[in-house]
Amino acid sequence: MQLEVQNIIQQTENAVEIVFNQPQNAPLSYKSGQFLTLIIKVGKEEFRRSYSICSSYATQQSTISVLVKRVEGGKISNLLNNSIKKGDLIDVLVPTGTFAPEILPSNQYFLFAGGSGITPMMSILQSVLHTQPTSEVCLIYASRNEENILFRERLENLQNEFGNKLKVFHVLSRPSATWADNGGFTGRLIAEVVEKIMKENTSENRTENPLTLSKQYLMCGTSGMMETITHTFEKLGLQGLRKESFAVDFTQKTVPVEFSKERITQNITVIYNGNTYNFDVNPSQTILEAAMKKNIDLPYSCQSGLCTACLGKCTQGAIKNMETDALTDKEIAEGYVLTCSAHPISTGVVIEID
């Protein structure tokens, strides 16, 4: 469908928030933590880019917003930052993505964000604060400096509005000389900082108003930052940490030897949008690549196994996922696959895509 650009908000020098009007007759339904895929045409080429939704269904019924940060050498991110304007019509796919926590009462949400990883967290924390008066949010947000803190004013306004229901801890790697004087953390988001903030702010450990609240943990940022948090959780014996990754590894991946032996051309069946497709997938192709060669229009976006836009379920046969970071252990056990990084490894494979 097409969405009309209602407004463009310059969040930082290198990032814009694009606000779209919701369709009046059939507004897009989404969960906080999901993303929107924009389809951008440049000449005869079509590009698909996924951007996390930063608005909340709880506060914005007539609009939906995404953040686009410049990527060095990025054709589409720079195009959108430089050229998009009010009134433009952009083709989009419906919101999707599995990085969407349950918004529940009497929960404490620990959100870890780095750089533009704050984007899905903005949607999540706004939904929690505006719909669950007995829940709390603790946001730990790593940025380069004060000028690069995305949504800074909005976060300050939310803190003023919700008080102790929202605690925000900024960690700046290259702050100004006065940053530490204001009580902010300096340096990178290291394990000691993560551990200190969590121990002091876990609801049961507080000296004032201790509460027993269920915990949800989510992180989105650079791979280094997320590795630090993962190791900290292992040290503290905590479980249930969920992650969303924006980073794409473009380096050539080596296919495991045991997997190479299993890969031969297989004929598979894909059921999508009421249609059934049968086609061959050769050893050098992913399922999505084979479908695209046959001009079968399956859903996709990043083509890197990160966004879950191509999510399907293998109901018969066996497949091998080369990328699983975007899937939970439960989803993998239930047969969910990412067609952009999956290969059939048996006869009779059937994949169903919602």
LOLOKOL-892451 format. One record per atom (N, C-alpha, C): x, y, z; residue in three letters. Coordinates in steps of 0.02 Angstrom, whole numbers, plus 32768, in hexadecimal, padded with zeros to 4 digits. Each point is the difference from the previous one (the first is absolute). Example, Ala and Ser with C-alpha at 12.3 -4.5 7.8 and 13.67 -1.06 7.14 Angstrom:
<nodes>
82947EE48186ALA
7FD3803B8000ALA
802D803C8000ALA
7FEE80357FDCSER
802A803B8003SER
7FD980378025SER
</nodes>
This chain:
<nodes>
802A7FC48000MET
7FD6803C8000MET
802C803E8000MET
7FE180387FF8GLN
802580408001GLN
7FEF8027803EGLN
80338021801CLEU
7FF6802D8038LEU
801980457FECLEU
7FDD80338018GLU
801380457FF2GLU
8029801C803AGLU
803780227FEEVAL
802A801F8033VAL
7FDD803D801CVAL
7FF37FFE8041GLN
7FDE80388021GLN
80318033801BGLN
803A7FE78018ASN
8031802E801FASN
80457FDF8000ASN
803380298003ILE
80457FE88006ILE
80208025803AILE
80177FDA8031ILE
801E801E803CILE
804B7FF08001ILE
802980338001GLN
80487FF78002GLN
80147FEF8047GLN
800C7FC1800EGLN
80117FEB8044GLN
804880118012GLN
802E7FF37FD2THR
804680158008THR
801780157FBATHR
803F80147FFCGLU
801A80167FBFGLU
7FFC7FC87FCCGLU
80047FC28016ASN
80037FC87FD1ASN
7FC67FD08007ASN
7FC88017801AALA
7FC77FD38007ALA
7FBF80287FFEALA
7FD07FE77FD9VAL
7FBE801F7FFBVAL
7FCB7FCF8016VAL
7FCE801A8021GLU
7FC47FDA800FGLU
7FCD80107FCAGLU
7FE87FCD7FDEILE
7FCE80097FCBILE
7FBC7FED801CILE
7FD380308000VAL
7FBC7FF5801BVAL
7FD17FF77FC5VAL
7FDE7FC87FFDPHE
7FD07FF17FCBPHE
7FB98007801APHE
7FD480177FD5ASN
7FB87FFD8010ASN
7FE97FB77FFCASN
7FDA7FEB8031GLN
7FE17FBE7FFCGLN
7FC780027FCDGLN
7FF67FCB7FD8PRO
7FC77FFE7FD3PRO
7FBF80068029PRO
7FD3802B7FEAGLN
7FC3800C8027GLN
7FD37FC38002GLN
7FFA7FDC7FC9ASN
7FD07FC97FFDASN
801D7FC0801EASN
80417FF67FFCALA
801F7FC2801AALA
8044800F801DALA
8002801F803CPRO
80418010801EPRO
80297FC2800DPRO
804180087FFALEU
802E7FC9800CLEU
7FFF7FEC8049LEU
7FFA7FBF800DSER
80047FE68044SER
80477FE8800CSER
801B800E803BTYR
80447FEA800ETYR
800A7FF8804BTYR
80357FDD8012LYS
80157FF88045LYS
803F8029800CLYS
80078019803CSER
803E80258010SER
803B7FD07FFBSER
803480167FDCGLY
803A7FD77FF4GLY
80047FE67FB9GLY
7FCA80087FDAGLN
80007FE97FBBGLN
801E80367FD1GLN
80067FEF7FC0PHE
801D802E7FD0PHE
7FD480087FC3PHE
800E80347FDALEU
7FDC800F7FC3LEU
80317FFD7FC6LEU
7FEE7FDD7FCBTHR
802C7FFB7FC6THR
7FEA80327FCBTHR
802E802D7FEDLEU
7FF280317FCCLEU
801B7FE57FBELEU
7FD9800B7FCBILE
80147FEB7FBDILE
8010803F7FD8ILE
803F80097FF1ILE
8018803E7FE0ILE
80177FEF7FB9ILE
7FE780257FD0LYS
80157FF67FBALYS
803080377FECLYS
803A7FEB7FE8VAL
8033802F7FE6VAL
800D7FEC7FB8VAL
7FE580297FD2GLY
80037FEC7FBAGLY
7FD77FC27FF5GLY
801E7FCC7FE3LYS
7FDE7FC17FF4LYS
800B7FCE8038LYS
802980138031GLU
800E7FD28037GLU
7FD0800B803AGLU
7FF07FC88022GLU
7FD68002803BGLU
80297FEA803CGLU
7FFD80278036PHE
80257FF0803DPHE
7FCE7FF98039PHE
800C7FD0802BARG
7FD67FF7803BARG
802C8009803EARG
7FEA802B802CARG
8025800D803EARG
7FD17FFE803BARG
80157FDE8034SER
7FD67FFA803DSER
801780318034SER
7FD18024801ETYR
800F80308035TYR
7FD17FF4803ATYR
801D7FFD803CSER
7FD77FF4803CSER
7FCF8039800BSER
7FC47FEE8016ILE
7FCD80318010ILE
801080208043ILE
800180428002CYS
800F8023803FCYS
7FC2801E8020CYS
7FC87FFF7FDDSER
7FC18019801DSER
7FDF7FC98028SER
7FCE80118027SER
7FDA7FD08027SER
7FB780037FEDSER
7FE27FC77FF8TYR
7FB97FFC7FF2TYR
7FD7801F8039TYR
801E8005803CALA
7FDD801B803AALA
7FF9804B7FFDALA
802C80227FDBTHR
800180498000THR
7FF6801E7FBATHR
800B7FD87FCCGLN
7FF8801A7FBBGLN
7FD17FD27FDAGLN
7FC080137FFBGLN
7FD07FD87FDBGLN
7FFE80147FB6GLN
800D803F7FF1SER
7FF880187FBBSER
804080007FD9SER
80397FF28021THR
804180007FDETHR
80297FC48016THR
80347FF27FDAILE
80317FCC8010ILE
8044801A7FEBILE
80337FF7802ASER
8041801F7FF5SER
80387FCD8000SER
8033800E7FD7VAL
803E7FD98000VAL
803A80318002VAL
803A7FE78016LEU
803D80288001LEU
802F7FE57FCBLEU
801E802E7FDAVAL
80317FED7FCDVAL
804180248010VAL
80337FDA8010LYS
8042801C800FLYS
802D7FF67FC3LYS
802780337FF1ARG
802F7FFA7FC8ARG
80317FC7800CARG
800D7FDB7FCBVAL
80337FCD8000VAL
803580157FCCVAL
803E7FFF8014GLU
803580157FD2GLU
7FFD7FD57FC0GLU
7FF780227FC7GLY
7FFB7FDD7FC1GLY
7FBC7FE27FF3GLY
7FD1800A802FGLY
7FBD7FE37FF8GLY
7FD680277FCFGLY
7FEE7FE17FC9LYS
7FDA80237FCCLYS
7FBC80178018LYS
7FDC7FD58023ILE
7FBB80108013ILE
7FFD802B803EILE
80297FF28032SER
7FFE8028803ESER
801380487FF1SER
8031800B7FD5ASN
801380447FEEASN
7FCC80227FD4ASN
7FE27FD97FD3LEU
7FCA801C7FD7LEU
7FC68018802BLEU
7FEC7FD78030LEU
7FC88014802BLEU
8012803B802CLEU
803C8002801AASN
801580398029ASN
800480417FD8ASN
80157FFA7FC2ASN
800B803C7FD7ASN
7FC280197FDBASN
7FD67FD27FEASER
7FCF80137FCDSER
7FB77FF68012SER
7FF17FD88033ILE
7FB97FF3800EILE
7FDF80408018ILE
7FC0800A7FEFLYS
7FDD803D8012LYS
7FB77FF0800FLYS
7FE080308022LYS
7FB97FF98010LYS
7FD87FF57FC0LYS
7FCF7FD38004GLY
7FD57FF27FC7GLY
80187FC87FD4GLY
803F7FEB8008ASP
80197FC87FD8ASP
7FD87FC18010ASP
7FF77FD67FCELEU
7FDE7FC08009LEU
80347FC97FFBLEU
80027FD58033ILE
80317FCB8004ILE
7FDC7FBC8003ILE
80157FD17FD6ASP
7FE57FBC8004ASP
801E7FDD803CASP
7FD77FDC8025VAL
80167FDC803CVAL
7FE27FBA8002VAL
80207FD48025LEU
7FE27FC08013LEU
7FE280088045LEU
7FD27FD48011VAL
7FE080058042VAL
80357FF48036VAL
7FF8801F803BPRO
80317FF78036PRO
80077FB68013PRO
803D7FED8010THR
800E7FBC8015THR
803C8000802ETHR
80167FC58015GLY
80397FFA802DGLY
7FED7FDD8041GLY
80307FDB801BTHR
7FF37FD8803DTHR
801B8021803FTHR
8020803A7FFAPHE
801C8022803APHE
7FCA802B8020PHE
7FCD7FDF8018ALA
7FC58023801BALA
7FEC7FDF8042ALA
8013801E8038PRO
7FF17FE28041PRO
7FB680068010PRO
7FEA7FD6802EGLU
7FBD8008801AGLU
7FFE803D802EGLU
7FD1802C7FF5ILE
7FF8803B802AILE
7FD07FED8037ILE
801B7FF5803CLEU
7FDA7FE28036LEU
8001802B803FLEU
7FCE7FF8802BPRO
800180248041PRO
80337FE0802FPRO
801680278031SER
802D7FE88034SER
803F7FE07FE5SER
801C801F7FCCASN
803F7FEA7FE2ASN
803480388005ASN
803F7FEC8006GLN
803680317FFCGLN
80287FF07FC0GLN
800480317FD5TYR
80217FF87FBFTYR
804580208003TYR
80347FD77FF7PHE
8044801A7FF8PHE
801080027FB6PHE
800B803D7FE6LEU
800C80097FB9LEU
8048801A7FF6LEU
80277FDC7FD9PHE
804580137FF1PHE
800480157FB7PHE
8017803E7FF4ALA
8002801A7FBCALA
804380207FF2ALA
80167FFA7FC1GLY
803C80227FEBGLY
7FF480227FBEGLY
800D80427FFCGLY
7FF780257FC2GLY
7FB97FFD7FE8GLY
7FF77FED7FBFSER
7FBC7FFD7FE4SER
7FD87FC5801BSER
80207FD6802AGLY
7FDB7FCA8020GLY
7FCC80198031GLY
7FFF8041800DILE
7FCD801E802AILE
7FBB7FFF7FDEILE
80007FFA7FBETHR
7FC280087FDATHR
7FC87FD18017THR
80097FBD7FFFPRO
7FC87FD68017PRO
7FF1800A804APRO
803480138027MET
7FF6800A8048MET
7FD0803B800DMET
800380337FD5MET
7FD380398009MET
7FB77FEA7FF9MET
7FF27FD67FD0SER
7FBC7FE77FF9SER
7FEC7FD6803CSER
802D7FD48016ILE
7FF17FD38038ILE
7FF480278040ILE
802D802D8011LEU
7FFA80238040LEU
7FC3802D8002LEU
7FEF801F7FC8GLN
7FC4802B7FFEGLN
7FC17FD6800AGLN
7FFF7FC57FE1SER
7FC57FD48007SER
7FF97FE88047SER
80387FEE8020VAL
7FFE7FEA8045VAL
7FE78037802EVAL
801E803B7FF9LEU
7FEF8037802DLEU
7FB880187FF9LEU
7FE67FFF7FC3HIS
7FBD801C7FF5HIS
7FC97FCC8009HIS
80107FC08003THR
7FCB7FCE8007THR
80047FD7803FTHR
803A80018023GLN
80087FD5803BGLN
80198029803BGLN
7FD2801C8027PRO
8014802C8038PRO
80257FDB8037PRO
7FFD7FBD8002THR
80247FDB8035THR
80427FE47FE7THR
801580127FC4SER
80407FE97FE5SER
803280387FFESER
80407FEE7FFAGLU
803780318001GLU
80307FF17FC7GLU
802780347FEEVAL
80327FF87FCBVAL
8042801C8019VAL
80367FDA7FF4CYS
80448017800ECYS
80267FFD7FBECYS
801280397FE5LEU
802280047FBFLEU
804A8011800ALEU
802C7FD77FE6ILE
8048800C8000ILE
8013800D7FB7ILE
8017803C7FF1TYR
800780167FBBTYR
8046801B7FF3TYR
80257FDE7FD4ALA
804580147FEFALA
800280287FBFALA
8021803A8003SER
8008802C7FC6SER
804880197FFDSER
801180207FC8ARG
8043801B7FFAARG
8008803F802AARG
7FD380317FF7ASN
8003803F8026ASN
7FBA801C8006ASN
7FFB803A8020GLU
7FBE801E800CGLU
7FDA800D7FBFGLU
802480167FCCGLU
7FE080127FC1GLU
7FE37FC27FDDGLU
80187FC58011ASN
7FEA7FC37FE0ASN
7FCC7FDA8027ASN
7FE7801C8036ILE
7FCB7FDF8026ILE
7FBE80097FDAILE
7FE87FCA7FE4LEU
7FC080027FDBLEU
7FC680058031LEU
7FCE80267FEDPHE
7FC280098028PHE
800F801C8046PHE
803480278006ARG
801380198043ARG
7FC980298020ARG
7FE580307FDBGLU
7FCC802A801DGLU
7FC17FD88011GLU
7FF07FD17FD5ARG
7FC47FD7800CARG
80097FD5803FARG
803C7FE68009LEU
800D7FD8803DLEU
7FFC802B803ELEU
801A803D7FFDGLU
7FFC802D8039GLU
7FB880118011GLU
7FD7800B7FCDASN
7FB9800F800CASN
7FDD7FC58020ASN
80107FC47FE9LEU
7FE17FC4801DLEU
80167FF68049LEU
803F800F800EGLN
80177FFB8046GLN
7FDA8032802CGLN
7FF6803C7FE7ASN
7FDB80328027ASN
7FB87FEA800AASN
7FE47FDF7FCEGLU
7FB97FEC8004GLU
7FF67FC4802EGLU
802E7FCF7FFDPHE
7FF57FC18022PHE
802B7FF5803EPHE
802D802E800DGLY
80287FFC803EGLY
80277FBF8005GLY
7FFB7FDF8039ASN
80277FC3800DASN
7FE97FC47FD8ASN
7FCA80067FDBLYS
7FEB7FC97FD4LYS
80307FF87FC6LYS
802680347FF1LEU
80327FFD7FCALEU
8042801A8018LEU
80327FD58001LYS
804480158011LYS
802C7FF97FC2LYS
802480357FF0VAL
802B80007FC5VAL
8048800C8015VAL
802C7FD37FEAPHE
80488006800EPHE
802580067FBEPHE
801E803A7FF5HIS
8027800B7FC3HIS
80497FEF800DHIS
801E7FDF7FCFVAL
80487FF08003VAL
801F801A7FC0VAL
802D80328007LEU
801E80217FC5LEU
804A7FEE7FFBLEU
80147FEA7FC4SER
80467FED7FF6SER
802E803C7FF4SER
7FE580377FE3ARG
8028803B7FF3ARG
7FD9803F8015ARG
7FF480078040PRO
7FD680378018PRO
802680428003PRO
7FDB8035800BSER
801F8040800CSER
801F80028046SER
80258033800EALA
802380058041ALA
7FD08005803AALA
7FC480187FF4THR
7FD0800B8037THR
7FD27FC4800CTHR
80057FCD7FD6TRP
7FD07FC98005TRP
80027FDD8044TRP
803B7FEF8017ALA
80067FDD8040ALA
7FE68029803AALA
800580437FFAASP
7FE8802C8035ASP
7FB47FFA8009ASP
7FDE7FEA7FCBASN
7FB77FFA8003ASN
7FEB7FB98015ASN
80307FD88015GLY
7FEF7FBE8019GLY
7FFC7FCA7FCCGLY
8014800F7FC1GLY
7FFC7FCE7FCBGLY
803B7FD18001GLY
7FF77FC47FE4PHE
80367FD07FFAPHE
802B80107FC3PHE
80417FF58006THR
802E800D7FC9THR
80237FBF7FEDTHR
80197FFF7FC1GLY
80217FC47FE7GLY
7FCE7FD27FDDGLY
80157FC57FF2ARG
7FD57FCF7FDFARG
7FD47FDD8033ARG
7FCC7FE07FE6LEU
7FD27FDC802CLEU
80217FBD8013LEU
802880028035ILE
80257FC58015ILE
7FD77FD88033ILE
80197FC4800EALA
7FDB7FD3802CALA
7FF4801E8045ALA
80328023801BGLU
7FF9801D8043GLU
7FC780328004GLU
7FF980287FCBVAL
7FCA80317FFEVAL
7FBC7FDE7FFDVAL
7FFB7FCE7FD3VAL
7FC17FDA7FFAVAL
7FED7FE08042VAL
80317FE08021GLU
7FF27FDE803FGLU
7FEB80318036GLU
802280398004LYS
7FF180338033LYS
7FB880197FF7LYS
7FEE80137FC3ILE
7FBD801C7FF4ILE
7FCA7FCD8010ILE
800B7FC27FEAMET
7FCD7FCD800BMET
7FF87FEF804AMET
80377FF88023LYS
7FFB7FEF8047LYS
7FDD80378028LYS
8010803F7FF0GLU
7FE380378026GLU
7FB8800F7FEEGLU
7FEA7FEA7FC5ASN
7FBD80147FE9ASN
7FD07FC67FF7ASN
80167FC3800CTHR
7FD17FC88001THR
7FCD800D8037THR
7FC17FF77FF0SER
7FCA8017802CSER
80057FE48046SER
80167FC18008GLU
80047FE28042GLU
803A801B802AGLU
8033801B7FDEASN
803C80168023ASN
7FFE80488017ASN
7FCD80257FEBARG
7FFE80478010ARG
7FF7800D804AARG
802180348019THR
7FF680128046THR
7FBE8023800ATHR
7FE980237FCBGLU
7FBE80228004GLU
7FCF7FDB7FD2GLU
7FC57FF4801BASN
7FCA7FE17FDBASN
80157FC07FDCASN
801B7FCF8024PRO
80117FC07FE1PRO
7FC17FDB7FEAPRO
80017FE27FC5LEU
7FC77FDC7FE5LEU
80167FBF7FE0LEU
7FD47FCF8000THR
800D7FC37FDCTHR
7FDE80047FBCTHR
8027800C7FCDLEU
7FE680077FBCLEU
80207FCD7FD3LEU
7FD87FE47FD2SER
801C7FD37FCESER
803080287FD3SER
80327FDD7FE4LYS
803480237FDALYS
7FFD7FEE7FB6LYS
800C80337FD7GLN
800B7FF57FB9GLN
803F80267FECGLN
802C7FDF7FD9TYR
8040801E7FEDTYR
800580007FB4TYR
8010803C7FE4LEU
800680077FB8LEU
803D802B7FF0LEU
80227FF07FC9MET
803980287FECMET
800380077FB4MET
801A80397FEBCYS
8008800E7FB9CYS
803980327FF8CYS
80347FED7FDCGLY
8039802D7FF8GLY
80377FDE7FDAGLY
803E8017800ATHR
80397FE47FDETHR
800E7FBA801ATHR
80237FD87FD8SER
800F7FBC8014SER
802B7FFF803FSER
8030802E8005GLY
802B8003803BGLY
7FDA800F803FGLY
7FD280307FFBMET
7FD78012803AMET
7FD57FC48016MET
7FE37FDE7FD0MET
7FD37FC98011MET
80277FC4801BMET
803E7FF67FEAGLU
80297FCB801DGLU
800F80108049GLU
800F803F800FTHR
800D80148045THR
7FC47FF2802DTHR
7FC580127FE8ILE
7FC47FF68028ILE
7FF27FB58008ILE
80097FDA7FCBTHR
7FF67FB88004THR
802D7FE08034THR
804080138000HIS
802F7FE58031HIS
7FEE80158047HIS
7FE8803E8007THR
7FEC80188042THR
7FC57FD7801ATHR
7FD17FF17FD5PHE
7FC67FD88014PHE
80167FBA8015PHE
80307FE47FDBGLU
80197FBE8013GLU
802080028045GLU
80278035800DLYS
802080088041LYS
7FCD80068038LYS
7FCA80257FF3LEU
7FCC800B8033LEU
7FCE7FC78004LEU
80057FD17FD3GLY
7FD27FC78001GLY
7FBA80127FE9GLY
7FFA80337FD6LEU
7FBF80177FE8LEU
7FF17FE07FBCLEU
7FC07FF47FF4GLN
7FEB7FE27FC1GLN
7FC8802A7FE0GLN
7FF07FF07FC2GLY
7FC880217FDEGLY
8013803F7FDBGLY
8041800A7FF2LEU
8017803B7FDBLEU
7FF17FF87FB6LEU
7FDA80307FE4ARG
7FEF7FFE7FB9ARG
802680387FDBARG
80117FF37FC2LYS
802780317FDBLYS
7FE5800C7FBALYS
800D803C7FE8GLU
7FF280157FBBGLU
8041801B7FE5GLU
80157FE97FC6SER
804080157FE3SER
7FF480287FC1SER
8021803A7FFBPHE
7FFE80287FC3PHE
803E7FF47FD5PHE
80327FDE801CALA
80417FF97FDEALA
7FFE7FC67FCFALA
8018800D7FC4VAL
80047FCD7FCCVAL
80497FEF7FF4VAL
80117FC08002ASP
80447FEA7FF1ASP
80047FEE7FB7ASP
8021802A7FD8PHE
80047FF57FB9PHE
803C7FD47FEDPHE
80267FE88031THR
80387FD57FF0THR
7FE77FBC7FE8THR
80277FE07FD6GLN
7FEC7FBF7FE6GLN
7FFF7FCC8037GLN
7FC97FDC8007LYS
7FFB7FCD8033LYS
80147FBD7FE3LYS
80257FD98026THR
80147FBD7FEATHR
7FCB7FCE8013THR
7FEA7FD97FCFVAL
7FCC7FCE800EVAL
80207FC48022VAL
7FE57FE98039PRO
801C7FC78022PRO
80047FC37FD3PRO
80357FD88008VAL
800B7FC77FD4VAL
7FC67FCF8004VAL
7FE97FF2803EGLU
7FCA7FD08007GLU
7FC080177FDEGLU
7FF780437FFDPHE
7FC6801B7FE0PHE
80087FFB7FB4PHE
803B800D7FE6SER
800D7FFD7FB9SER
7FEF7FBC7FE3SER
800F7FCB8027LYS
7FF27FBD7FE8LYS
7FB57FF47FF8LYS
7FD780248027GLU
7FB87FF67FFEGLU
7FDE80287FCAGLU
8022802F7FE3ARG
7FDF802E7FD3ARG
80017FE77FB8ARG
7FC57FEE7FE8ILE
7FF67FEF7FBAILE
7FC180267FE9ILE
7FF580027FBFTHR
7FC480217FE7THR
7FC27FDC8019THR
7FD38027801EGLN
7FC27FE4801AGLN
7FC580277FE5GLN
7FCA7FDB7FF2ASN
7FC180217FECASN
7FD7800B803FASN
7FE9803E800AILE
7FDA8011803CILE
7FBD801F7FEFILE
7FD580038031THR
7FBF80207FFATHR
7FFB803A8031THR
7FEB80397FE8VAL
7FF5803A802CVAL
7FB880167FF8VAL
7FDE80078038ILE
7FBA80178000ILE
7FFF8047801DILE
7FE9802E7FD6TYR
800180478015TYR
7FC680257FE0TYR
7FDC8025802AASN
7FCB802C7FE8ASN
7FCC7FDB7FD6ASN
7FF07FC38015GLY
7FCD7FD97FDEGLY
80187FDC7FC2GLY
804080067FEFASN
801C7FE07FC5ASN
80337FCB8014ASN
80077FCE7FD6THR
80317FCB800CTHR
803380017FC7THR
804180028013TYR
803680037FD0TYR
802E7FC48009TYR
80117FE07FC7ASN
80327FCA8000ASN
803C80157FD7ASN
803C7FFB801CPHE
803B80137FDBPHE
803D7FDE801DPHE
80357FFE7FD7ASP
803F7FE18015ASP
802C80338024ASP
80247FE98031VAL
803380288023VAL
80427FDB7FF8VAL
802F80207FDCASN
803F7FDD7FF5ASN
8030800D803AASN
80397FDC8004PRO
802B8003803BPRO
801D8045800FPRO
8003802C7FCDSER
801E8042800BSER
7FCD80358011SER
7FC07FED8005GLN
7FCB8031800AGLN
7FE07FFA8045GLN
7FE680398018THR
7FD07FFD8037THR
7FBB7FF57FE1THR
7FD07FF1802BILE
7FBB7FF77FE8ILE
7FE780407FE0ILE
800E80398020LEU
7FE980407FE5LEU
8020800E7FBCLEU
80417FF47FFAGLU
8022800D7FC0GLU
7FE27FD67FC9GLU
7FF17FC0800EALA
7FE27FD57FCDALA
7FBB80197FECALA
7FD980178031ALA
7FBD801A7FF1ALA
8005803F7FD5ALA
802E802C8010MET
8007803D7FDAMET
80157FF27FB8MET
802A7FCC7FF5LYS
80137FEC7FBCLYS
7FC47FEB7FD7LYS
7FCD7FE58023LYS
7FC37FEA7FDFLYS
7FCA80377FFFLYS
8014803D8014ASN
7FD180398003ASN
7FC57FF2802FASN
800E7FDB8036ILE
7FCE7FF58034ILE
800A80358035ILE
7FCD8028800CASP
8007803B802BASP
7FF27FEE8049ASP
80327FE38021LEU
7FFA7FF18047LEU
8015803E8028LEU
7FE88007803EPRO
8014803A8029PRO
80497FFC8015PRO
802280387FFFTYR
804580048018TYR
80118049800ATYR
8039800B8020SER
801980448009SER
804C80008000SER
801F7FEF803ACYS
804880098007CYS
802A7FCE7FD9CYS
7FE47FC37FF4GLN
80247FC97FDFGLN
80407FEB8025GLN
8002800E8041SER
803C7FF08027SER
7FF07FD7803FSER
7FC27FEB8007GLY
7FED7FD88039GLY
7FF880268041GLY
7FF180427FFALEU
7FFB8029803CLEU
7FBA8018800FLEU
7FD8800C7FCCCYS
7FC38026800CCYS
7FC17FD58008CYS
80017FC17FECTHR
7FC87FD18003THR
7FC680107FD1THR
800A802E7FD1ALA
7FCA800E7FD0ALA
7FF07FC37FD6ALA
80307FD37FF7CYS
7FF77FC57FD6CYS
7FEE7FC28029CYS
7FE98009803CLEU
7FF37FC9802ELEU
7FCA7FD07FE4LEU
800F7FC08002GLY
7FD07FCD7FEEGLY
80067FC58030GLY
7FD57FCE7FF7LYS
80027FC5802BLYS
80057FC27FD5LYS
80337FD8800ECYS
800A7FC17FDDCYS
7FD27FCC801FCYS
7FCC7FEB7FDBTHR
7FCF7FD1801BTHR
800D7FB87FEATHR
802B7FF87FCCGLN
80147FBD7FEBGLN
804880037FE8GLN
80247FC88007GLY
80457FFE7FEAGLY
802F80228031GLY
803D800C7FE9ALA
8033801E802BALA
802580367FDBALA
801180358025ILE
802780387FE4ILE
803A800F8030ILE
802F80287FE7LYS
803880178028LYS
8000804C7FFFLYS
7FFA801F803BASN
800680488005ASN
804A80138008ASN
801980297FD2MET
804580188006MET
800580398032MET
7FCA80268008GLU
7FFE80378030GLU
7FC67FF5802FGLU
800E80008041THR
7FCB7FF38031THR
7FFB80368036THR
802A80347FFCASP
800080328035ASP
7FBC8021800AASP
7FD980067FCAALA
7FC080238005ALA
7FC87FD28019ALA
800F7FBF8008LEU
7FCE7FD18016LEU
800D7FEB8049LEU
7FCA7FF48024THR
80077FE68043THR
80097FB47FFDTHR
80197FE38036ASP
80077FB78003ASP
7FBD7FDE7FF6ASP
7FCC801E801BLYS
7FBD7FE37FFALYS
7FE980017FB7LYS
800D80377FDCGLU
7FED80057FBAGLU
80257FCD7FD5GLU
80417FF8800EILE
80287FCF7FDBILE
7FE47FBA800CILE
7FF17FF0803FALA
7FE57FBE8011ALA
7FBD7FF47FDFALA
7FD980357FF5GLU
7FBE7FF87FE1GLU
800480007FB4GLU
803D80077FE3GLY
80077FFA7FB8GLY
800180417FDAGLY
800580398022TYR
8001803F7FDCTYR
8043800A7FDDTYR
7FFD801D7FC5VAL
803C80097FD7VAL
800180477FE3VAL
803B80167FEELEU
8008803E7FDBLEU
80137FED7FB9LEU
7FD3800B7FD1THR
800B7FE87FBCTHR
803D80207FDFTHR
8015803B8019CYS
803A80227FE2CYS
80417FDF8013CYS
7FFF7FD28031SER
803F7FE08015SER
7FF77FB5800CSER
7FCA7FE47FE6ALA
7FF17FBA800BALA
80087FD77FC0ALA
80137FC08009HIS
80087FD17FC9HIS
7FDC7FC08010HIS
7FDE7FE17FD0PRO
7FE17FBF800DPRO
80357FCA8003PRO
7FFA7FD2802EILE
80307FC98006ILE
7FDD7FBD7FFFILE
7FC27FFF7FE7SER
7FDD7FC07FF8SER
7FCE80087FC7SER
7FE57FC97FEBTHR
7FC980037FD0THR
7FBF80128023THR
7FD080167FDAGLY
7FBD800D801BGLY
7FF9803C802EGLY
802C80317FF9VAL
7FFB803B802BVAL
7FC3802A7FEEVAL
7FDA80128033VAL
7FC7802E7FF8VAL
800880398033VAL
7FFC803D7FE6ILE
8006803B802BILE
7FC180297FF8ILE
7FE380138038GLU
7FC4802B8001GLU
801480458019GLU
7FEC80337FDCILE
800F80468012ILE
7FBF8024800AILE
7FF8801F803BASP
7FC28025800FASP
7FFC803F7FD6ASP
</nodes>
